[in-house]
Amino acid sequence: MNTLSHVELRPGAYADSVTLLQVSRAVQGLNGVLAAQVAMATGLNVEVLTEMGFEVPPDATTNDLVVALRLADASALEAALAGVERALKDANRRESGPSELAAPRTTASALRRAPEGLALISVPGASALVEAMDALDAGHDVMIFSDNVPLDQELTLKRTATERGLLVMGPDCGTAVVGGLGLGFANTVEPGPVGIVAASGTGCQQLLALLDHAGVGVTSALGVGGRDLSAEVRGLSTREALRRLDADPAVELIVVVSKPPAKEVATELRAYSDGLDTPVELALLGAGRPDLTAATERVLTRLGREVPTWPVTGKATAATSGQFLRGLFVGGTLCDEAMLIASSVLGPVRSNIPLSPELALGADLTAADHTMVDFGDDALTAGRAHPMIDATLRLDHLARAAADETTAVILLDVVLGHGSEPDPAALLGPAIAAVRQPVVVALVGTDADPQGLEGQVRALVAAGAEVHLSNAGATRRAIELMKGQS
């Protein structure tokens, strides 16, 4: 087959990663197009394109747009390039609004028109400080969806907010429920007696999903960013979020969820929580601490609610070959939780977000050992949409893990919610069906999520996966399959 590869640079052209993902998918659906990637020429994107067999010009910079096409033959090139132009134009089309009022040019000027409410910042991380500080100066709380924000800038923002009695949610705050409105990747839940403070986006979503299945609603979920309980930040936003939920009469119980915090910060947080009027359940991951499902069960018990049996659909067969567990995650906290559980049984687990530095993976994200990769880590999202939106990188590594004869079992998470891929099972299903090893999936979502929880479960099971609502349950099941238990 005489295929044609075409790569061109467009210096100075720019579109955000989600827009370019939509463009790539639109172009890939055209006749004669075998593969299409339209992306900014960041280091990660150039690496992915190279692995796909494209030759990106060596003078490409992060300010260049790359159009990479693989075509059935040369006759498809003109139509494919026209499709790129059309898709870019369509993606950037906006509904026209009133012409009497010019759009504000800065965050501060926009907030002067809307004196109430939260400012949501979603810009490249290097630009987030200026916009967030504008919002704080205007007297507004801030949710920073942006990742790759330097630590010193996070500290500046949170110290400023603390001095002014304001709340900074983030950076890298992917999930929140504020005033009954889900923001970012939030799941659809009913209001109820629980308030959540989350130094973890997917950890928050796991709690939302489990509580929803148990019939318990959530009034507020205030994300504070994954570094808030680090030794450097010391819970600045967590304390403000706790103070606010403590003052909310609708909240009967507060849950603080986090990936493993700094030990001294966890101690300080416990002391602060003990001084509040509203009871607090600390769901802080770490060695010897309860997993998120166990923490949810403790919440239900404290509320006097029945603990349900967490659903499992499908049945994977025991591993018959290979020796290693491979975990491929879109959620960092879900990856952390799985590593904590697996390492206590199987021994050390290598990762790009390792539990200890000596277990770090190299740039190729592979090792002759048990491995778990967080594809949502900042290093893997520079210039790319989050893997809950763009599954390309994880699908590539899923194929690699399946082709590796040392892989015994594959563990995946799928996270539903408003900002996530509209039909993740449609993308993952064919890939899972092609895998010879047993596949276990933690599917985090609620019945009311736009993707449709039940339909996603059916599609993944039809592809051959065993599907759990509990990530901890999915991990323990993967370990059982490693040991030959059906």
Sequence and secondary structure as in RCSB ss.txt:
>XXXX:A:sequence
MNTLSHVELRPGAYADSVTLLQVSRAVQGLNGVLAAQVAMATGLNVEVLTEMGFEVPPDATTNDLVVALRLADAS
ALEAALAGVERALKDANRRESGPSELAAPRTTASALRRAPEGLALISVPGASALVEAMDALDAGHDVMIFSDNVP
LDQELTLKRTATERGLLVMGPDCGTAVVGGLGLGFANTVEPGPVGIVAASGTGCQQLLALLDHAGVGVTSALGVG
GRDLSAEVRGLSTREALRRLDADPAVELIVVVSKPPAKEVATELRAYSDGLDTPVELALLGAGRPDLTAATERVL
TRLGREVPTWPVTGKATAATSGQFLRGLFVGGTLCDEAMLIASSVLGPVRSNIPLSPELALGADLTAADHTMVDF
GDDALTAGRAHPMIDATLRLDHLARAAADETTAVILLDVVLGHGSEPDPAALLGPAIAAVRQPVVVALVGTDADP
QGLEGQVRALVAAGAEVHLSNAGATRRAIELMKGQS
>XXXX:A:secstr
   EEEEEEEET    HHHHHHHHHHHHTSTTEEEEEEEE  HHHHHHHHHTT    TT  TTEEEEEEEESSGG
GHHHHHHHHHHHHHHHT      SSS   SSHHHHHHH  SS EEE S GGGHHHHHHHHHHTT  EEE      
HHHHHHHHHHHHHHT  EE SS  EEEETTEEEET       SEEEEEE HHHHHHHHHHHHHTT  EEEEEE  
TTTTSTTTTTHHHHHHHHHHHT TT SEEEEEESS  HHHHHHHHHHHHTSSS EEEEE  TTS  HHHHHHHHH
HHTT       EES      S SEEEEEES HHHHHHHHHHHHHHH   EESS SSGGGB  TT   SS EEEET
TSGGGTTTS  TTT  HHHHHHHHHHHH TTEEEEEEEEE STTS S HHHHHHHHHHT  S EEEEEE  TTST
T HHHHHHHHHHTT EEES HHHHHHHHHHHHTT  
